[in-house]
Amino acid sequence: MSVMGATTLVQTELFQQLLDSDEGELSTVCYRPEGLDRLVQQTKFSKKELQVLYRGFKNECPSGVVNEETFKNIYSQFFPQGDSSMYAHFLFEAFDTHNNGSVSFEDFVISLSIILRGSITDKLNWAFNLYDLNKDGCITREEMTDIMHSIYDMMGKYTYPSMKDSAPMDHVDSFFQKMDKNNDGVVTIEEFLETCQKDENIMQSMHMFDNVI
Amino acid sequence: MAAGVAAWLPFARAAAIGWMPVASTPMPIPPQDKRKAQDGLIILNVSGTKFQTWRNTLERYPDTLLGSTERDFFFHEETNEYFFDRDPDIFRHILNFYRTGKLHYPRQECISAYDEELAFFGIIPEIIGDCCYEEYKDRRRENAERLQDDEEMDMNNDVTPVNLTFREYLWRAFENPHTSTLALVFYYVTGFFIAISVMANVVETVPCGTLPNRSKEISCGDRYALAFFCLDTACVMIFTVEYLLRLIAAPSRYKFMKSVMSVIDVVAIMPYYIGLVMTDNDQVSGAFVTLRVFRVFRIFKFSRHSAGLRILGYTLKSCASELGFLLFSLTMAIIIFATVMFYAEKGSTASKFTSIPAAFWYTIVTMTTLGYGDMVPKTIVGKVFGSICSLSGVLVIALPVPVIVSNFSRIYHQSQRAEKRRAQRKTRLARIRAAKIRGTNAYMRYKQNGLLIDSLEEASKEAGQALVGKAASPPFESQHHHLLHCLEKTTNHEFVDEQTFQANCMEISVMNKSGSRASSLSSSPHGLSSCCSRRHRKKSSFSLPSTNNQELSTIQIRERPVVNSRSSLNAKLDETVPLKCDEPYITPSMVSLSAPVVTSSDGDSSTTTTAYSQSNIVRVSAL
């Protein structure tokens, strides 16, 4: 997805001149995505699927962009028992490809296209991108620990068997044991891809959400 | 989970890809999305206003009418839409609920209409969003109060049922003085005596001039001791009799004795009896004198006579927490300031602030801005704190008072509304009665027309001519009347109007009197003298299904055990069957246009007529 769809800022300049001093930031910005056809080209979704996706998107985010707060809010509604804010934060970082603090519909749909309709390599790349918090090409232990904590936080307090504090750490250890071939304390993209492609479970689960839309 | 967020579920599932590489166990199999239903548009035609929405939107809530297969009943094939014959304005809100997941209550809509629509579409009102929930609950409560008021009014109608026992009659007379003249007289007499008693207590203590051999002024009470004693005795006797009567008449004596008014009554008359019992024993006479203070409680007996006083009492009760807070904060402030003043004035000579409790008096007088001046601070520090004390007093007292006032105002307005409703009730009843009479007359006319047509038909059949039947009334009404006619034929009874019935009643009563029959039909002691007076008694067994019918049928059936009436009737089969004048069965009104009434009047007529099924044609009471 090298072509980053340019979101047309419809009359944003005008808006900002009119409303700059008074309104908050969100109300001056109103993104409208590029045409449907262009999106169909850029992603692997059909026209109908994009329509359904956009309707849901616009319902929750009438301004056309999602900011992190809304993102966290929406995601937390699916996990009422636990605290999903950290994981949602990491997800947001992964979706926000332009790093401008907001996710437009294009970004959203392009990322979804990768996750749901991309090749295995693309999917694994995306997952690696998610784990690599500082985007430096390798996953350190600290990064992995953060990710693991955020996943375990979503479980909440009431689990069976009850959550031990060391559970995330143990999981991180096993992850590094599996992935880190040269034992240098970090997992690079090559190590990651190699290990995952050899693991049958992971391969199978990657295909699980192909029919989500 | 809000319905709108359901659209993001695919995203949430996609985001789960982040868990896959770290998971060490295989994932469960995803559910098969069997129905890849095409998301189509549905047209909802509500009384001509067309609404359209996606099928998926409606199916978010499958346990409502629109979300389930129940809507198929409303499918209109010619136009390929779902047609609902309901209010489009309210439907708008219902459809919004599907779209946004939040149900709102529009303020300008009537609460009953709204509730009906919700019930029709299978939506529980409890899911109304927080923004509108308070308003909805308030309106609902008001509506319920209004209905309850109306029910109570039905209970307290101005015509007394004869068959109350003496006890119930007495209780009724006490609770509602307007029910009979005797009760009203009693009411005024007791009021008068309360006033007399209170005034006597007051005048007793007024100095009445000196006796010749004494220098001290003597009070009127001592001077005319006998007169006052007689007056007191008379008042107390009246009060005692009243209390005993109330105790006898009370339906639940224990509850009555617990009630506030009865306690006041007892406290008002107790001192007298205790005084009688205790003779001139000097040791206890001191205590006895204090008991006389309780005689002032007689003034509270006035609260039975004044609604305003009751409202005040009720307000104070309902503001108990605010009053408690007021008291608590005052106590705190008093203690603080008294302590401060005591220590401030400790240094000054001949200070009146001898102790902290002594300083309490100063603090209270200052905080309530009374300022008697019997205790004043003399040191500068004392004066400074004294001024702070008076300033703070104003604040502390001013704060809870508006709450109490607003409570009082709310309760007062509520009672005013109740009064207004009661006043309007009379006109409403008159309107209902007029409608009833119209219905009856329409039916009479129909029957006349029918008979006319029948006879004409026969005549024309003989003459061999076709007759054009003139149906003056609309088809619905004519069918209704035909139905009633069929019922008449079935039961061998006829419907008559009020005047005819009363006329017949009179005739029968005359006949019976001359006939000198033991009136076994009158099982009530009042017999025929109260013939044809309408009896009202609410029978819950005959509660009509919808509340607006209840409104209409204010004159309700009094249900007699059918066995009784039938047996007593059977005894009379061989004579001209008299009307059961003392038990008129008055059927609810046949308000012509509302469909539900058809069934209810049917039901009424049948209960009426089952009692008479074995008799000849007896004119029963009017529609």
Boltz contact constraints between the chains, C-beta under 6 A:
constraints:
  - contact:
      token1: [A, 56]
      token2: [B, 7]
      max_distance: 6.0
  - contact:
      token1: [A, 56]
      token2: [B, 8]
      max_distance: 6.0
  - contact:
      token1: [A, 59]
      token2: [B, 4]
      max_distance: 6.0
  - contact:
      token1: [A, 60]
      token2: [B, 4]
      max_distance: 6.0
  - contact:
      token1: [A, 74]
      token2: [B, 5]
      max_distance: 6.0
  - contact:
      token1: [A, 74]
      token2: [B, 8]
      max_distance: 6.0
  - contact:
      token1: [A, 77]
      token2: [B, 1]
      max_distance: 6.0
  - contact:
      token1: [A, 77]
      token2: [B, 5]
      max_distance: 6.0
  - contact:
      token1: [A, 78]
      token2: [B, 12]
      max_distance: 6.0
  - contact:
      token1: [A, 91]
      token2: [B, 15]
      max_distance: 6.0
  - contact:
      token1: [A, 112]
      token2: [B, 14]
      max_distance: 6.0
  - contact:
      token1: [A, 115]
      token2: [B, 14]
      max_distance: 6.0
  - contact:
      token1: [A, 115]
      token2: [B, 17]
      max_distance: 6.0
  - contact:
      token1: [A, 116]
      token2: [B, 14]
      max_distance: 6.0
  - contact:
      token1: [A, 127]
      token2: [B, 17]
      max_distance: 6.0
  - contact:
      token1: [A, 127]
      token2: [B, 18]
      max_distance: 6.0
  - contact:
      token1: [A, 127]
      token2: [B, 21]
      max_distance: 6.0
  - contact:
      token1: [A, 130]
      token2: [B, 18]
      max_distance: 6.0
  - contact:
      token1: [A, 175]
      token2: [B, 22]
      max_distance: 6.0
  - contact:
      token1: [A, 196]
      token2: [B, 21]
      max_distance: 6.0
  - contact:
      token1: [A, 201]
      token2: [B, 26]
      max_distance: 6.0
  - contact:
      token1: [A, 202]
      token2: [B, 20]
      max_distance: 6.0
  - contact:
      token1: [A, 202]
      token2: [B, 21]
      max_distance: 6.0
  - contact:
      token1: [A, 205]
      token2: [B, 20]
      max_distance: 6.0
  - contact:
      token1: [A, 205]
      token2: [B, 27]
      max_distance: 6.0
  - contact:
      token1: [A, 206]
      token2: [B, 20]
      max_distance: 6.0
  - contact:
      token1: [A, 208]
      token2: [B, 27]
      max_distance: 6.0
  - contact:
      token1: [A, 208]
      token2: [B, 30]
      max_distance: 6.0
  - contact:
      token1: [A, 209]
      token2: [B, 13]
      max_distance: 6.0
  - contact:
      token1: [A, 209]
      token2: [B, 14]
      max_distance: 6.0
  - contact:
      token1: [A, 212]
      token2: [B, 10]
      max_distance: 6.0
  - contact:
      token1: [A, 212]
      token2: [B, 13]
      max_distance: 6.0
  - contact:
      token1: [A, 213]
      token2: [B, 10]
      max_distance: 6.0
